[in-house]
């Protein structure tokens, strides 16, 4: 396997703030020797980090318990390194080159968040829409090899990738996203029209706030309904979340 492993050092890290701890750019092929690329929670029992591994080309494999997933181009898997019932590998039946980048994160609540994401949505996420942004982040890390990061820099990389993961499961239906965006456009248009009404400044600000609150409620309701439809379609019937409350 050809790989570049870049450790990331952060100045004055905080235990309660998740941050980037390392980055790997690698490729592995279908030769018998390369089929040994493999990791699970037993291999590194003391490693408390979590990873996001994004496939650039080819295909990888990950698992949770007895269920396995393929991770083709444009998709990423998340993994809690020392969780014994999970792991990842180069698939036994693959011959293509698997090219990927791996972001390693530690501290904060990343283990709890990844655990909840895996329980609710599984370990694999479609990040094809975020490909360009991920590429820019990876190139930025490449250029900064050997440099020390500030806490805001290393934590902002985590925040950006976390947002990509959450966006991929919030409203992933194109039609629903288009409807929600159209609602936002209409509401913002109505908010702008308030400026043309001869109201005292305090009343105008109140009116704008009310319209934006309505837009937020519409967005949250659409996100909730989309998630519930996906859960029903996949046979999952989880309990309503606190975030599902829109009023």
N, C-alpha and C positions, 0 to 999 in steps of 0.2 A: 504494500500500500504506500502510495506517495502522499505525504502530508506535511503541512506547515502548522506547527502548534505555537500559538502566541499567547503566553501568559499575560494577564492584565493586572497591574498594580495600581491600587487606588490610595490616594493620600487621605489619612484620617477617616477610614471607613466607619460607618455606624452599623451596629449589629441589626438594627431594626429597619435598615434601608437596603432593599435588594439592589445588587450591582452586578455588572459584568465582571467575570473572574477569569475568562479565557476565551480563546477563539481558535478554531481549527478549520483549515481548508484542505480537503483531502479527495483522493480518488482511489478506487479499488476496482480491479477487473475480475474476470470470471475464472482465472486460473485456480487450480486446486489449492495452492498456497494461500491465495487471497480469501478463500472461503472461510478461513479462520477468523475473519473480522467479526467479533462477537463480544457482547457485554451484557451482564445482568447484575442484579443486586448482590449476588454472592461474590462476584469478581472484585468489587470495591466496596466492602461493607462499611467502611468508615468515611466514605465520600458522601457528604451531605449536600452536594450541589445538584442542580437541575439543568437540563439542556433543552435547547430547541435546535433540532437538526433538519436543515432544509435541503431537499434534493434539487440540484441544478440539472443533472442529466442522469438517465438510467433509473434504477429503482432499488430501494432498500426494504427492510422488513422490521416491524416492531411487534411486540405482543404485551398483553396484559392477561395474566392468568392463562387460560387455555385458548384464548382468542388471538388470532394474528391478523395483522393488517399489512398490505403493501403500501409503500411510500414512493409513488412515482414523481416524475418531474413536476415542479410547481407546488408540491405538498411538503409539509413538515410534520415531524412528530415531536412530542414533548415526552420527557422521561425524568423520573426521580431516580438518580443514579443508584442509590443503595436500597431501593424498594425491591424486595426479593421476588415478587411475582411479575416483574416487568423486565424487558430487555430489548435489544435490537441487534441486527446482524446483516451481513450480506446474504441475500437469499441463496439457498442451496441450488435452486434450479435456474439461476440467472447466469448469463454469459456476458451481458453488456457491462460497460464501465459505469460504475456508480460514482458520480461526482457530487459532493455535498459540502456545506459549511455548517459548523456547529458553534453555537453560542452557549457559553456556560455561565450560570448565574448562581449566586449564593446569598445567604442572609435574608432579612426581611421575612415576608410571608410567602415567598415563592413556592416553597414545598406545599403549603396548605392550598394555595391557588391552583397549582398544577394538579394536586390530588383531586380537588373539586372539579376541575375541567375534565380530567380523565374519567371521573365517575359519571359526569353528566353527558359529555360529548364524545368520549373516547380519546385516544392519544394522537390522532391524525387530523391535520387542518389544511384546508386549501388556502395557500398564501400566494397563489399565482397573481392576484391583483396587486400584491405588495412586492412583486419581484424586483422592480426597479429600486424601491426604497431599501430593500434588504441588500441589494447589490451595492448601493451607495454606502450603507453602514459597514459592510464587509471591506470595501475598498478603503474606507476611512481607517479602520482598524489595521489593515495591512500597512498603510502609510505611517502609522504611529508605532511600529514595532520598537520596543525598548523604551518608549516614553511612559511617563507616569501620568495617570488620569486623576482629575479632581473627582470628588464624590458626585458632583452634579453631572459630569460627563459620563461616568460609568453607569450611574443610575438612570440617566436619560435614555441610554441605549436600551436598557431593560424596559423602560416605560414605553418606548416606541414599538418594540417587538410584542410586548404584552397587548398593546392596543391593536396590533395586527391580528393576534390570535382572537381577541374578543370580537373584533369587527367581523371576522369570518364566521362567527356563530350567532351573531345578534340578529341581523336581517340579511339572509343570504339569498333571498328570492328577488330576482331582478325586477319583477313587476311590482312587488310590495315596496322595494326601495324607491322605485320611480314614483309611486303614489305618495309615499311619505315626503320625498323631495318636493313634489308638486304642492303638497299641503303647506310645507314650509315657505315656498315661494309666494303662495297666495296670502299667507298670514303676514309675511314680511311686507308685502305690497300694501296690505291693510294697515300695518303699523306705520309705514311711511306716510300713508294718507292722513294719519292723525295730525301730522305736522301742519297740514293745510287748514285744520279746523281752528278757529279763533278761541282757544281755551287758555286759561291760566296755565303757567308752566307746570304747576303741581298736578293739575288734572290731566294734562297731556302725558306726563311721565307715568301716571297711574294707568292710563288707558294702554300705553305701550307695554307696560308690565303685564297687564291682564292678557293681552293678545299673545305675548311670548309664552306665558304660562300655559295657555291653551295649546300652543304648538308643541310644547314639551309633553303635555299629557297625551296628545295624539300620537306623537312619536313613540312614547313608552308603551302605549296600548298596542300599536302595530308590532313593535318588537316582541311584546308578550305573546300576542296571537300567533306570530310566526313561529316562535319557539314551541308553543303548545301544539301546533299542527305538526311540527317535525317530531315531537315526542310521541304523538299518537301514531304517526306513520311508521316510526321505528319500534313501536311497542313499549316505549318508556312512558310511565305515568307518574312522574315525580310530584312531590308536594309543591304548591305555589310558593314562590319566593317572596321575600319582603320587597324586593325591587319590582315585583309585578304590580304592586299597588300604585296606581296612577292618580288617585285622588286622596 
